[in-house]
Amino acid sequence: MSQTAILVKEKGEITLSKSFDFMCSQLRNGRYRLTIERYAEPRTLNQNALMWLWFKCIEDETGTLAIETYNHYCKKFLAYVNDWGEEVYTTSSHLNTKQMTEFLQKIQADAASEFGIMLPLPADRYYQEFINEYKNR
């Protein structure tokens, strides 16, 4: 049985989401390896919602279904070669927030260059109008 906790260091202070003593008390007798690695937040619901609004816009402009656009971009930008030399791709549900941001940036650039579609970000001037246009379609 493994134990997982989130460690946060802010302003030189460290906090744990669980007591270290409690986690150790839950382990069987034996030797263990303790590894600390940087935690990456999973993609956010806002990132996911934005992506699907963009795909709805692309669908309306090109006639290609949003799910087909999603699959196209996953294959184009999330493909890798596995240990057997086969090309496979993952989906956006496996991305953390940083990876999802990079994925969205690639989609935004590709839509602009390939289709002439400008996909807005929340900070953009006409973002709310974009949301109003595509959120209920």
DSSP file with accessible surface (Angstrom, degrees, kcal/mol):
  #  RESIDUE AA STRUCTURE BP1 BP2  ACC     N-H-->O    O-->H-N    N-H-->O    O-->H-N    TCO  KAPPA ALPHA  PHI   PSI    X-CA   Y-CA   Z-CA
    1    1 A M              0   0  152      0, 0.0     2,-0.3     0, 0.0    27,-0.2   0.000 360.0 360.0 360.0 129.9    0.0    0.0    0.0
    2    2 A S        -     0   0   99     25,-0.1     2,-0.4     2,-0.0     0, 0.0  -0.692 360.0-141.0-102.3 161.2    1.4    3.4   -0.9
    3    3 A Q        -     0   0   47     -2,-0.3     2,-0.4     2,-0.0    20,-0.0  -0.952  13.7-167.6-122.0 141.2    0.7    6.7    0.7
    4    4 A T        +     0   0  100     -2,-0.4     2,-0.3     2,-0.0    -2,-0.0  -0.993  12.0 163.6-131.1 137.4    0.3   10.0   -1.2
    5    5 A A        -     0   0   30     -2,-0.4     2,-0.6    12,-0.0    -2,-0.0  -0.967  35.7-117.7-144.4 157.4    0.2   13.5    0.2
    6    6 A I        -     0   0   62     -2,-0.3    11,-1.9     2,-0.0     2,-0.5  -0.886  25.0-160.0 -99.8 124.7    0.6   17.0   -1.2
    7    7 A L  E     -A   16   0A  77     -2,-0.6     2,-0.4     9,-0.2     9,-0.2  -0.907   7.8-169.3-103.9 129.5    3.5   19.0    0.1
    8    8 A V  E     -A   15   0A  55      7,-2.7     7,-2.4    -2,-0.5     2,-0.6  -0.985   8.0-166.5-122.9 129.8    3.4   22.7   -0.4
    9    9 A K  E     +A   14   0A 146     -2,-0.4     2,-0.4     5,-0.2     5,-0.2  -0.970  18.7 162.7-115.9 116.0    6.3   25.1    0.2
   10   10 A E  E >   -A   13   0A 137      3,-2.4     3,-2.3    -2,-0.6    -2,-0.1  -0.998  68.6  -9.2-134.6 130.0    5.3   28.8    0.4
   11   11 A K  T 3  S-     0   0  213     -2,-0.4    -1,-0.1     1,-0.3     3,-0.1   0.856 129.0 -55.5  53.3  38.0    7.4   31.6    1.8
   12   12 A G  T 3  S+     0   0   55      1,-0.2     2,-0.4    -3,-0.0    -1,-0.3   0.368 114.0 116.7  81.6  -6.1    9.9   29.0    3.2
   13   13 A E  E <   -A   10   0A 142     -3,-2.3    -3,-2.4     2,-0.0     2,-0.4  -0.785  51.9-150.1 -99.7 139.0    7.1   27.1    5.2
   14   14 A I  E     +A    9   0A 102     -2,-0.4     2,-0.3    -5,-0.2    -5,-0.2  -0.912  15.2 178.9-111.2 132.5    6.2   23.5    4.4
   15   15 A T  E     -A    8   0A  85     -7,-2.4    -7,-2.7    -2,-0.4     2,-0.4  -0.966  13.3-151.0-128.0 148.4    2.8   22.0    4.9
   16   16 A L  E     -A    7   0A  72     -2,-0.3    -9,-0.2    -9,-0.2     4,-0.0  -0.928  18.0-137.6-116.1 145.3    1.5   18.5    4.2
   17   17 A S  S    S+     0   0   77    -11,-1.9     2,-0.3    -2,-0.4   -10,-0.1   0.694  94.9  27.6 -73.7 -18.3   -2.0   17.5    3.3
   18   18 A K  S    S-     0   0   82    -12,-0.2     2,-0.2    -3,-0.0    -1,-0.1  -0.973  98.5 -93.1-136.1 155.3   -1.7   14.5    5.6
   19   19 A S     >  -     0   0   67     -2,-0.3     4,-2.4     1,-0.2     5,-0.2  -0.467  26.3-142.8 -67.7 131.3    0.3   13.9    8.7
   20   20 A F  H  > S+     0   0   96      1,-0.2     4,-2.4    -2,-0.2     5,-0.2   0.920 102.9  52.7 -61.7 -41.2    3.6   12.2    7.8
   21   21 A D  H  > S+     0   0  127      1,-0.2     4,-2.1     2,-0.2    -1,-0.2   0.912 108.8  50.0 -61.1 -41.6    3.4   10.2   11.0
   22   22 A F  H  > S+     0   0  104      2,-0.2     4,-1.0     1,-0.2    -1,-0.2   0.940 109.9  49.9 -63.2 -45.5   -0.1    9.0   10.1
   23   23 A M  H >< S+     0   0   18     -4,-2.4     3,-0.8     1,-0.2     4,-0.4   0.923 111.6  48.7 -60.2 -42.9    1.0    8.0    6.6
   24   24 A C  H >< S+     0   0   55     -4,-2.4     3,-1.4     1,-0.2    -1,-0.2   0.873 105.0  59.0 -65.3 -34.6    3.9    6.0    8.0
   25   25 A S  H 3< S+     0   0   78     -4,-2.1    -1,-0.2     1,-0.3    -2,-0.2   0.744 100.4  57.8 -67.2 -20.2    1.6    4.3   10.5
   26   26 A Q  T << S+     0   0   84     -4,-1.0    -1,-0.3    -3,-0.8     2,-0.2   0.549  90.8  92.1 -85.9  -8.2   -0.5    2.9    7.7
   27   27 A L  S <  S-     0   0   46     -3,-1.4     2,-0.1    -4,-0.4     3,-0.1  -0.578  77.7-117.5 -88.3 149.9    2.5    1.1    6.1
   28   28 A R        -     0   0  210     -2,-0.2    -1,-0.1   -27,-0.2    -2,-0.1  -0.384  47.6 -81.7 -71.7 162.3    3.5   -2.5    6.7
   29   29 A N  S    S+     0   0  171     -2,-0.1     2,-0.3     2,-0.0    -1,-0.1  -0.353  87.8  81.4 -61.4 144.2    6.9   -3.1    8.2
   30   30 A G  S    S-     0   0   62     -3,-0.1     2,-0.4     2,-0.0    -3,-0.0  -0.913  81.0 -53.6 149.2-173.9    9.7   -3.0    5.6
   31   31 A R        -     0   0  245     -2,-0.3     2,-0.3     2,-0.0    -2,-0.0  -0.801  49.5-173.5 -99.6 142.5   11.9   -0.7    3.6
   32   32 A Y        -     0   0  125     -2,-0.4     2,-0.5     2,-0.0    -2,-0.0  -0.936  21.0-134.4-135.0 153.8   10.4    2.1    1.5
   33   33 A R        -     0   0  221     -2,-0.3     2,-0.6     2,-0.0    -2,-0.0  -0.940  17.6-153.2-107.8 128.8   11.7    4.7   -0.9
   34   34 A L        -     0   0  131     -2,-0.5     2,-0.4     2,-0.0    -2,-0.0  -0.898  16.2-179.8-104.2 122.3   10.6    8.2   -0.5
   35   35 A T        -     0   0   97     -2,-0.6     2,-0.5     2,-0.0    -2,-0.0  -0.984  13.2-160.9-123.7 133.0   10.5   10.4   -3.6
   36   36 A I        +     0   0  127     -2,-0.4     2,-0.3     3,-0.0    -2,-0.0  -0.962  19.2 170.7-113.1 123.0    9.4   14.0   -3.8
   37   37 A E        -     0   0  159     -2,-0.5     2,-0.1     0, 0.0    -2,-0.0  -0.952  41.9 -91.6-130.6 152.9    8.4   15.2   -7.2
   38   38 A R        -     0   0  241     -2,-0.3     2,-0.4     1,-0.1    -2,-0.0  -0.397  42.5-130.2 -64.5 133.3    6.8   18.5   -8.4
   39   39 A Y        -     0   0  127    -32,-0.2     2,-0.5    -2,-0.1    -1,-0.1  -0.705  17.1-158.4 -87.5 132.2    3.1   18.2   -8.5
   40   40 A A        -     0   0   51     -2,-0.4    -2,-0.0    57,-0.0     0, 0.0  -0.961  18.4-126.5-113.4 124.0    1.4   19.3  -11.7
   41   41 A E        -     0   0  109     -2,-0.5    56,-2.8     1,-0.1    57,-0.3  -0.400  29.5-111.3 -63.9 141.8   -2.3   20.2  -11.5
   42   42 A P  B     -B   96   0B  77      0, 0.0    54,-0.3     0, 0.0    55,-0.1  -0.294  52.2 -72.5 -66.2 162.4   -4.6   18.3  -14.0
   43   43 A R        -     0   0   61     52,-2.1     2,-0.2    49,-0.2    54,-0.1  -0.144  59.0-114.3 -52.6 152.7   -6.1   20.4  -16.7
   44   44 A T     >  -     0   0   57      1,-0.1     4,-2.1    -3,-0.1     5,-0.2  -0.510  11.6-119.7 -90.9 160.3   -8.8   22.7  -15.5
   45   45 A L  H  > S+     0   0  148      1,-0.2     4,-2.9     2,-0.2     5,-0.2   0.869 116.4  56.8 -63.5 -34.2  -12.5   22.5  -16.3
   46   46 A N  H  > S+     0   0  135      2,-0.2     4,-2.5     1,-0.2    -1,-0.2   0.903 106.4  48.6 -63.8 -41.3  -12.1   26.0  -17.7
   47   47 A Q  H  > S+     0   0   24      2,-0.2     4,-2.4     1,-0.2    -1,-0.2   0.926 113.3  47.5 -63.1 -44.0   -9.4   24.9  -20.1
   48   48 A N  H  X S+     0   0   35     -4,-2.1     4,-2.2     2,-0.2    -2,-0.2   0.923 112.1  48.9 -63.7 -44.5  -11.5   21.9  -21.2
   49   49 A A  H  X S+     0   0   55     -4,-2.9     4,-2.1     1,-0.2    -1,-0.2   0.915 111.1  50.5 -62.8 -41.7  -14.6   24.1  -21.7
   50   50 A L  H  X S+     0   0   10     -4,-2.5     4,-2.6     2,-0.2    -1,-0.2   0.933 108.2  53.0 -60.9 -45.0  -12.6   26.6  -23.7
   51   51 A M  H  X S+     0   0    0     -4,-2.4     4,-2.3     1,-0.2    -2,-0.2   0.931 110.4  46.8 -57.3 -45.6  -11.2   23.8  -25.9
   52   52 A W  H  X S+     0   0   84     -4,-2.2     4,-2.0     1,-0.2    -1,-0.2   0.851 109.7  53.2 -71.1 -30.9  -14.7   22.5  -26.7
   53   53 A L  H  X S+     0   0   25     -4,-2.1     4,-2.3     2,-0.2    -1,-0.2   0.921 109.3  50.3 -64.4 -42.4  -16.0   26.0  -27.5
   54   54 A W  H  X S+     0   0    0     -4,-2.6     4,-2.6     1,-0.2    -2,-0.2   0.925 109.8  49.8 -59.5 -43.8  -13.2   26.4  -29.9
   55   55 A F  H  X S+     0   0    0     -4,-2.3     4,-2.5     1,-0.2    -1,-0.2   0.862 108.5  52.9 -66.9 -32.7  -14.0   23.1  -31.5
   56   56 A K  H  X S+     0   0   43     -4,-2.0     4,-2.5     2,-0.2    -1,-0.2   0.914 109.7  49.1 -66.2 -41.0  -17.7   24.2  -31.8
   57   57 A C  H  X S+     0   0    7     -4,-2.3     4,-2.2     2,-0.2    -2,-0.2   0.940 111.8  48.0 -61.2 -47.3  -16.5   27.4  -33.6
   58   58 A I  H  X S+     0   0    1     -4,-2.6     4,-2.7     1,-0.2     6,-0.4   0.907 110.6  52.9 -61.7 -39.6  -14.3   25.4  -35.9
   59   59 A E  H  X S+     0   0   44     -4,-2.5     4,-2.7     1,-0.2    -1,-0.2   0.939 110.1  47.1 -60.2 -46.6  -17.3   23.0  -36.6
   60   60 A D  H  < S+     0   0   56     -4,-2.5    -1,-0.2     1,-0.2    -2,-0.2   0.867 118.2  41.9 -63.5 -36.2  -19.5   25.9  -37.5
   61   61 A E  H  < S+     0   0  121     -4,-2.2    -1,-0.2    -5,-0.2    -2,-0.2   0.809 130.2  22.4 -82.1 -31.1  -16.9   27.5  -39.8
   62   62 A T  H  < S-     0   0   52     -4,-2.7    -3,-0.2     2,-0.2    -2,-0.2   0.618  93.2-123.4-112.4 -19.7  -15.6   24.3  -41.5
   63   63 A G     <  +     0   0   62     -4,-2.7     2,-0.5    -5,-0.4    -4,-0.2   0.393  68.1 131.7  86.3  -3.8  -18.4   21.8  -41.2
   64   64 A T        -     0   0   56     -6,-0.4    -1,-0.3    -5,-0.1    -2,-0.2  -0.717  66.0-108.9 -83.3 126.8  -16.1   19.3  -39.4
   65   65 A L     >  -     0   0   85     -2,-0.5     4,-2.3     1,-0.1     3,-0.3  -0.199  21.5-120.6 -55.9 145.7  -17.7   17.9  -36.3
   66   66 A A  H  > S+     0   0   13      1,-0.2     4,-2.7     2,-0.2     5,-0.2   0.882 113.5  52.4 -56.2 -41.8  -16.2   19.1  -33.0
   67   67 A I  H  > S+     0   0   88      1,-0.2     4,-2.5     2,-0.2    -1,-0.2   0.882 109.0  50.2 -66.4 -34.3  -15.3   15.5  -32.0
   68   68 A E  H  > S+     0   0  104     -3,-0.3     4,-2.4     2,-0.2    -1,-0.2   0.895 110.5  49.8 -69.2 -37.9  -13.5   15.0  -35.3
   69   69 A T  H  X S+     0   0    7     -4,-2.3     4,-2.5     2,-0.2     5,-0.2   0.925 110.2  51.1 -64.3 -43.1  -11.6   18.2  -34.8
   70   70 A Y  H  X S+     0   0   23     -4,-2.7     4,-2.5     1,-0.2    -2,-0.2   0.948 111.5  46.4 -58.5 -50.3  -10.7   17.1  -31.3
   71   71 A N  H  X S+     0   0   56     -4,-2.5     4,-2.5     1,-0.2    -1,-0.2   0.896 110.7  54.2 -60.8 -40.4   -9.4   13.7  -32.6
   72   72 A H  H  X S+     0   0   85     -4,-2.4     4,-2.5     1,-0.2    -1,-0.2   0.941 111.5  43.7 -58.2 -48.3   -7.4   15.5  -35.3
   73   73 A Y  H  X S+     0   0    0     -4,-2.5     4,-2.9     2,-0.2     5,-0.4   0.855 111.1  53.9 -71.3 -33.4   -5.6   17.8  -32.9
   74   74 A C  H  X S+     0   0    0     -4,-2.5     4,-2.3    -5,-0.2    16,-0.3   0.940 113.5  43.4 -62.9 -44.0   -4.9   15.0  -30.4
   75   75 A K  H  < S+     0   0  118     -4,-2.5     4,-0.4    -5,-0.2    -2,-0.2   0.891 118.0  46.0 -66.4 -38.8   -3.3   13.0  -33.3
   76   76 A K  H  < S+     0   0   95     -4,-2.5    -2,-0.2    -5,-0.2    -1,-0.2   0.902 130.3  17.4 -72.3 -41.3   -1.5   16.0  -34.6
   77   77 A F  H  < S+     0   0   49     -4,-2.9    -3,-0.2    -5,-0.2    -2,-0.2   0.591 126.2  46.3-112.7 -12.9   -0.1   17.4  -31.3
   78   78 A L  S  < S+     0   0   25     -4,-2.3    12,-1.5    -5,-0.4     2,-0.2   0.170  80.9 120.8-117.6  18.3   -0.3   14.6  -28.7
   79   79 A A  E     +C   89   0C  34     -4,-0.4     2,-0.3    10,-0.2    10,-0.3  -0.509  31.4 166.7 -83.0 150.1    1.1   11.7  -30.8
   80   80 A Y  E     -C   88   0C 127      8,-3.1     8,-3.0    -2,-0.2     2,-0.5  -0.962  38.1-106.2-152.5 165.4    4.2    9.8  -29.7
   81   81 A V  E     -C   87   0C  96     -2,-0.3     6,-0.2     6,-0.2     8,-0.0  -0.871  36.5-144.6 -99.3 125.1    6.0    6.6  -30.6
   82   82 A N    >   -     0   0   29      4,-2.9     3,-2.0    -2,-0.5    -1,-0.0  -0.128  36.2 -84.8 -80.6-177.0    5.6    3.8  -28.1
   83   83 A D  T 3  S+     0   0  156      1,-0.3    -1,-0.1     2,-0.1    -2,-0.0   0.677 128.3  54.7 -63.5 -19.1    8.2    1.2  -27.1
   84   84 A W  T 3  S-     0   0  202      2,-0.2    -1,-0.3     0, 0.0     3,-0.1   0.273 120.2-105.7 -98.0   8.1    7.2   -1.0  -30.0
   85   85 A G  S <  S+     0   0   57     -3,-2.0     2,-0.3     1,-0.3    -2,-0.1   0.592  76.2 136.6  80.8  11.2    7.7    1.7  -32.6
   86   86 A E        -     0   0  115      1,-0.0    -4,-2.9     0, 0.0     2,-0.6  -0.720  56.3-124.0 -93.0 140.4    4.0    2.3  -33.1
   87   87 A E  E     +C   81   0C 150     -2,-0.3     2,-0.3    -6,-0.2    -6,-0.2  -0.727  42.1 163.4 -82.9 124.1    2.6    5.9  -33.3
   88   88 A V  E     -C   80   0C  44     -8,-3.0    -8,-3.1    -2,-0.6     2,-0.3  -0.867  21.7-146.8-130.5 166.8   -0.1    6.4  -30.7
   89   89 A Y  E     -C   79   0C  88     -2,-0.3   -10,-0.2   -10,-0.3     2,-0.2  -0.975   3.0-144.3-138.0 154.1   -1.7    9.4  -29.2
   90   90 A T        -     0   0   36    -12,-1.5     2,-0.3    -2,-0.3   -12,-0.1  -0.467  22.5-116.6-102.2 178.8   -3.2   10.4  -25.9
   91   91 A T    >   -     0   0   41     -2,-0.2     3,-1.7     1,-0.0     4,-0.1  -0.738  28.8-104.1-113.7 168.9   -6.2   12.6  -25.2
   92   92 A S  G >  S+     0   0    0      1,-0.3     3,-1.9    -2,-0.3   -49,-0.2   0.732 110.4  76.9 -67.0 -19.3   -6.3   16.0  -23.4
   93   93 A S  G 3  S+     0   0   67      1,-0.3    -1,-0.3   -51,-0.1   -50,-0.1   0.731  92.2  54.7 -65.1 -17.4   -7.8   14.3  -20.3
   94   94 A H  G <  S+     0   0  132     -3,-1.7    -1,-0.3   -52,-0.1     2,-0.2   0.428  90.3 101.2 -92.8   0.6   -4.2   13.1  -19.5
   95   95 A L    <   -     0   0   15     -3,-1.9   -52,-2.1    -4,-0.1     2,-0.1  -0.584  63.7-138.0 -89.7 148.8   -2.7   16.5  -19.6
   96   96 A N  B  >  -B   42   0B  34    -54,-0.3     4,-2.8    -2,-0.2     5,-0.2  -0.354  41.7 -89.3 -89.0-180.0   -1.8   18.8  -16.7
   97   97 A T  H  > S+     0   0   43    -56,-2.8     4,-2.2     1,-0.2     5,-0.1   0.895 127.3  47.5 -62.2 -40.4   -2.5   22.5  -16.7
   98   98 A K  H  > S+     0   0  137    -57,-0.3     4,-2.2     2,-0.2    -1,-0.2   0.940 114.6  45.9 -65.8 -46.0    0.9   23.4  -18.3
   99   99 A Q  H  > S+     0   0   84      1,-0.2     4,-2.5     2,-0.2    -2,-0.2   0.895 112.4  51.6 -63.6 -39.0    0.6   20.7  -21.0
  100  100 A M  H  X S+     0   0    0     -4,-2.8     4,-2.9     2,-0.2    -1,-0.2   0.904 107.4  52.7 -66.4 -38.7   -3.1   21.7  -21.7
  101  101 A T  H  X S+     0   0   59     -4,-2.2     4,-2.3    -5,-0.2    -2,-0.2   0.936 111.1  46.8 -60.4 -44.7   -2.0   25.4  -22.1
  102  102 A E  H  X S+     0   0   75     -4,-2.2     4,-2.1     2,-0.2    -2,-0.2   0.904 111.6  51.4 -64.3 -40.8    0.6   24.3  -24.7
  103  103 A F  H  X S+     0   0    4     -4,-2.5     4,-2.3     1,-0.2    -2,-0.2   0.942 110.8  48.1 -60.7 -46.5   -2.0   22.1  -26.4
  104  104 A L  H  X S+     0   0   10     -4,-2.9     4,-2.9     1,-0.2    -2,-0.2   0.892 108.9  53.7 -63.4 -38.7   -4.4   25.0  -26.6
  105  105 A Q  H  X S+     0   0  110     -4,-2.3     4,-2.3     2,-0.2    -1,-0.2   0.902 109.4  48.4 -62.6 -40.3   -1.7   27.4  -27.9
  106  106 A K  H  X S+     0   0  101     -4,-2.1     4,-2.5     2,-0.2    -2,-0.2   0.908 112.3  48.5 -66.5 -41.2   -1.0   24.9  -30.7
  107  107 A I  H  X S+     0   0    0     -4,-2.3     4,-3.0     2,-0.2     5,-0.3   0.938 111.2  50.6 -62.7 -46.0   -4.6   24.6  -31.6
  108  108 A Q  H  X S+     0   0   47     -4,-2.9     4,-1.8     1,-0.2    11,-0.3   0.923 113.2  44.8 -59.2 -45.8   -5.1   28.3  -31.6
  109  109 A A  H  X S+     0   0   61     -4,-2.3     4,-2.4     2,-0.2     5,-0.2   0.913 114.4  48.8 -66.3 -41.4   -2.1   28.8  -33.9
  110  110 A D  H  X S+     0   0   14     -4,-2.5     4,-3.4     1,-0.2     5,-0.5   0.919 109.4  51.4 -66.9 -42.6   -3.1   26.0  -36.3
  111  111 A A  H  X>S+     0   0    0     -4,-3.0     6,-2.1     1,-0.2     4,-1.7   0.889 112.0  48.3 -62.2 -37.1   -6.7   27.2  -36.5
  112  112 A A  H  X5S+     0   0   33     -4,-1.8     4,-0.8     4,-0.3    -2,-0.2   0.933 119.3  37.0 -68.4 -43.9   -5.4   30.7  -37.5
  113  113 A S  H  <5S+     0   0   88     -4,-2.4    -2,-0.2     2,-0.1    -3,-0.2   0.889 125.7  36.1 -79.4 -37.3   -3.0   29.5  -40.1
  114  114 A E  H  <5S+     0   0  120     -4,-3.4    -3,-0.2    -5,-0.2    -2,-0.2   0.835 136.6  14.2 -85.2 -35.8   -5.0   26.6  -41.6
  115  115 A F  H  <5S-     0   0   93     -4,-1.7    -3,-0.2    -5,-0.5    -2,-0.1   0.473  92.5-119.8-118.8  -8.9   -8.6   28.0  -41.4
  116  116 A G     << +     0   0   58     -4,-0.8     2,-0.6    -5,-0.6    -4,-0.3   0.760  64.6 145.2  71.3  22.8   -8.1   31.7  -40.8
  117  117 A I        -     0   0   16     -6,-2.1     2,-0.8    -7,-0.1    -1,-0.2  -0.854  41.7-150.2 -99.3 123.3  -10.1   31.3  -37.5
  118  118 A M        -     0   0  151     -2,-0.6    -9,-0.1    -3,-0.1   -10,-0.1  -0.834  11.2-161.1 -94.2 111.1   -9.1   33.5  -34.6
  119  119 A L        -     0   0    3     -2,-0.8     2,-0.1   -11,-0.3    -7,-0.1  -0.840  16.2-136.4 -95.7 120.2   -9.8   31.6  -31.4
  120  120 A P        -     0   0   18      0, 0.0   -66,-0.1     0, 0.0    -1,-0.0  -0.361   5.7-142.4 -81.7 155.1  -10.0   34.0  -28.4
  121  121 A L    >   -     0   0   66     -2,-0.1     3,-2.3     1,-0.0     6,-0.2  -0.710  36.6-100.3-102.4 161.3   -8.5   33.6  -24.9
  122  122 A P  T 3  S+     0   0   81      0, 0.0     6,-0.1     0, 0.0     5,-0.1   0.800 122.9  55.1 -54.5 -29.2  -10.3   34.8  -21.8
  123  123 A A  T 3  S+     0   0   99      4,-0.1     2,-0.1     3,-0.1     0, 0.0   0.607  87.0 107.3 -79.9  -9.9   -8.1   37.9  -21.7
  124  124 A D  S X  S-     0   0   73     -3,-2.3     3,-1.5     1,-0.1     4,-0.3  -0.343  79.5-116.7 -74.3 153.7   -9.1   38.9  -25.3
  125  125 A R  T 3  S+     0   0  209      1,-0.3     3,-0.3     2,-0.1     4,-0.2   0.853 110.4  35.4 -57.7 -44.1  -11.4   41.9  -25.9
  126  126 A Y  T 3> S+     0   0  123      1,-0.2     4,-2.0     2,-0.1    -1,-0.3   0.170  81.8 113.8-102.0  21.0  -14.2   40.0  -27.6
  127  127 A Y  H <> S+     0   0   43     -3,-1.5     4,-2.6     1,-0.2    -1,-0.2   0.914  75.3  51.1 -59.7 -46.2  -14.0   36.8  -25.5
  128  128 A Q  H  > S+     0   0  113     -4,-0.3     4,-2.7    -3,-0.3    -1,-0.2   0.899 109.8  50.5 -62.9 -37.7  -17.4   37.2  -23.8
  129  129 A E  H  > S+     0   0  126      2,-0.2     4,-2.0     1,-0.2    -1,-0.2   0.897 109.4  51.7 -64.9 -38.9  -19.1   37.8  -27.1
  130  130 A F  H  X S+     0   0   22     -4,-2.0     4,-2.1     2,-0.2     5,-0.2   0.934 110.2  48.8 -60.4 -46.8  -17.4   34.6  -28.4
  131  131 A I  H  X S+     0   0   23     -4,-2.6     4,-2.5     1,-0.2     5,-0.2   0.936 111.0  49.9 -58.9 -47.8  -18.7   32.7  -25.3
  132  132 A N  H  < S+     0   0   86     -4,-2.7     4,-0.4     1,-0.2    -1,-0.2   0.855 111.7  50.1 -60.2 -35.1  -22.2   34.0  -25.8
  133  133 A E  H  < S+     0   0   96     -4,-2.0    -1,-0.2    -5,-0.2    -2,-0.2   0.886 124.4  23.2 -70.4 -41.2  -22.1   33.0  -29.5
  134  134 A Y  H >< S+     0   0   23     -4,-2.1     3,-1.1    -5,-0.1    -2,-0.2   0.607  96.5  85.5-109.7  -9.7  -21.0   29.4  -29.0
  135  135 A K  T 3< S+     0   0  112     -4,-2.5    -1,-0.1     1,-0.2    -3,-0.1   0.814  99.4  36.7 -69.2 -27.5  -21.9   28.3  -25.5
  136  136 A N  T 3         0   0  139     -4,-0.4    -1,-0.2    -5,-0.2    -2,-0.1   0.196 360.0 360.0-109.6  16.5  -25.5   27.2  -26.3
  137  137 A R    <         0   0  139     -3,-1.1    -3,-0.0     0, 0.0   -81,-0.0  -0.513 360.0 360.0 -85.7 360.0  -24.9   25.7  -29.8
